[in-house]
């Protein structure tokens, strides 16, 4: 029986920072997955040519990389089936549409749909990380004023903080948190939803709460990180894929910190050269 190919997620930093020829050649013998969050970051790029990034995205799919959904799409699938999302992240239908140029990615840049998506993703980031961390700060300031001094005296770095926050969430009832925090259309049958770490929804809840705690910590100890909420929320989407994927290629410091804290057993690479031979799968195409 042929072993399952190992999945490698790439983020925007990797898509930009690694030569397209090298990425395409790599995709011929490795299973790269490109998420809708990466697609969104390409379409909304301001420091780079958005259409150029979308062409790069499409070319990589044509050369063998696969498309996958990220957080909200995956949670919706779990809500519909009321069971954990399959181990494979690949969305074959979308991959084929992009690879056969049935979906024009460059047209996204000036589309009304992109404007709606931008607004929606910003609202989610603001609600999950900004509003909730502000609410938490107000409650703690009111009920436990001494916490501010404790937070300011803390000597750990962000990696240490994230590990502690994730450990704290692990002691909570994540199922109940999911039912309380997620919109009703992402829950499905609440009694049968998000019952164990096998669920992507379970991993999503632990990540978003840990990130909210981190925003709260920063809010308590200095200038809030509100302007970076969408960036941090995108990082969360990439890291969430590690609940199924085996590794990720990125040079983004914040993403690396979250990935290693949340999934220490998974591989985090900064270049193609670091990827071990065990990821090679000449049958990827």
N, C-alpha and C positions, 0 to 999 in steps of 0.2 A: 504494500500500500504506500503510495507516494505521500510524504509528509506535507503538512500544510505550509505553504510559503509564509515566511515572516513578513508582516506588514510594517512599512516605514512611513510615518507621517512627515511631510515637509511643511514648513511655515513660510511666510513671506520673505523673511531674511534669507532663507535657503534658496528660494526661487530667484531672488535678486542677486545674491552673493555668489552663487555657483554658476559657472558658464552653462549656457543652454545646451551646447553640444555635449558637455560632460553629463549633464542631467539626463538627456535623451539616451545616451549610450548606457548610462547606469540603469535606466528604466527597462532596458531590454533584458536584463538579468536580475532585476530586483523588483519587488512589488511595492511601488510607491503609491501612496494614497493622497490625493489632493482634495481638501474639504471645501464645503461651501463657504466656510469662514475665510479660507484663502482666496476663493473667488471674489468674495465681498471686499476683502482688503485690496485686491488688485483693481477692482472696479472703482473704488473710492480713493485710490492713491492720489496724493497731491504733490509729493516730492518727486515722484517718478511719473512717467508717461503711462497713464492708466490703460490705454488701448494697447500699448506695447506689452504691458504685463499680461493682459488678457490673451494676446497672441502667443506669448510664451507659455501661459497656462494651457491653451488649446493644443499647441504643438507637443507639449509633454504628454498630454492625454493621447494624442495621435500616435506617439511613439511607445505607448504601452502603460503609462501610469493610469490609475483608476480614480474615479470620482467617488466621494462619499459625502453624506450629510453630516452635520454636527449637531450640537446640543438639542435645539428645539425640535428639529426633524426626527432625531432618534427617539426623543421622549414621546413624540406623537405616535410613532410606530409602536412603542411599548404600550401606550395607552389603548391603542386600537386592538392589539392582540392580547393584552393583559398577560404578557410573558416577557422575559428578558430578550433583548435584541440579539440576533445571532452573532456568532464570533466573528464572522466576516463583515467588514464595514462597507464593502464594495456595493455601490449602486450601479448595477450593470446597465440598466436602461438609460440612465443619465450619461454614463460613460460612453455608450454607443452613440448617443445623440451628439455629444460634444466631439467625439472622435471622428464621426462621419460628417461633421460640420452642418448638422441639422439644426443645431442651436448656435446662433450668432452671438458670441460672447462680447465682441466689441460694441454691439448695439446697446449693451447694458449701460454704458457710461452715460448716455444722455436720455435714458428711459425714465418714464414716470414710475415704473415698478421699483427701480433702484431708489428713488426718492422715498418711496413708502418703506422700503426695507431699511434705509438709513434711519428714518424716524423711529421705526419699530425697535431696531437694535439699540439706538441711543436711549430710548425710553426704558428698555429692559436693564441696561447698564446703570442708568440713573436710579432706578427703583431698587435693584438688587444690591448695589454697592454704595451708592451715595445716600439715598433716603433711609435705607435700613441702618446704615452705620451712624447716621445722624440721630435717628430715633434711639439707637442703643446708647449713644453718648448722653443724650438728654436723660434717659432713664437711669443710667449709672451715676451721672452727676447729681441727680436728685436723691437716689436711694443709697449710693455707696460713694460718697465724695472722696474718700481716701484712695480710691482706685487710680485716680489721676497720678498721684505721687508714686504709686507702685509702678505704673506704666512707664513713667519718666525715668525711674531708677533701673528699669530692665536693661541688661547689657547685651542680650542676644541680638544677632543680625536677622535679616529677613528670613533666611533659610531656617534658622532656629525657631523663629516665631511661627512660620507656616507649619512646621512639624508639630509644634505644641498645639496650635489651633486644630489641626487635623486629628490629633490624638484626643482632644476634648470632644470633637464631634463624634468620634468613634464610640464614646461612652454614652451617647444620646440614642434615643429611639428614632432612627433615621426614617423609618416608615411613617411615623406620626408627623415628623417634620415635613416630609414630602407632601402629605395630605394637607397640612396646614399652610405650606408656603407656595405650592405650585398652583397655577390656574386650574379650574375644574376640568377643562378640556385636555389637560396633560396628565390627568390622574386615571381616567377610566373607572373601572370597578375598584374603589378605594381599598376594599378588603383584600383584593388580590394583586394590588399594585405595589411595586417597590418593596419587595419582601426580604431582600438579601443583597449583599454586595455584587451578586451576579447581574443585577439590574444596572443599566446605564443611568437610570433616574437616581438610584442610590448614590452612585459616584458623583453625579451632578450636584446633588444636595450637599454632600460633604465638601465639595470644592467651593460651591458658591457661599456657603456659610463661613468657611475658612477665609475666603477672600474678603467677605464682609467684615469679619473680625480684624483682618489686617488693615482695612480701610479705617475701621474704628480706632485701632491702635495709633495709626498715623494722625488721625483727627485729634486724638487725646494728647499727643506729644508734640505736635507742630502744625504746619500748614496742611490742610486736607489735600487729598490726592484726587479730588473730584474731576479735574481736567483729564485725568488718565483713566477714568472709569471704563470707557469703551475699549481702550487698549487692553486693560486688565481682563475685561470680559472676553475679548478675543483670545487672550492667552488661555483662559479657562477652557474655551472651546477646543483648542488644540490639545491641551493636556487631557481633557475628557476622553479623547480618542485613544489614549493609552490604556483605557480600560479594556480595549480590544486589540489595539496594535501592539507591536513588540518594541518599537523604538521610534524616535523622532530626531530629525535633523534640524538644528536651529543654533543661532548665535545670540539670540535674545536673552539677556541676563535674567530678566524677570520670569520669562517662560521656563528657563532652565531651573531656576529655584523652585518654582511651583511643581514642575514635572518630577524633580528628584525627591521633593518632600511627599508628594501624593503617591507616586509609584516608584519607590526606590529599587524595585526589582526589574524595572524596565530600563532600556538603553537610551541614553541621551548623547547624540553625536553632534559635533560642530562642523563636520566635513564629510564628504563621501569617502575619503581615505580612512576614516576612523571606523567605518562600518565593517564588522567582522565577516569572514567568509561564510559563516553560518546563515547569513541573510541571502546568500546567492541562490537564485532559483531560475535556472535557464528555461524553465517551463512557464515563467511568469506571463508570457504572451500567449 
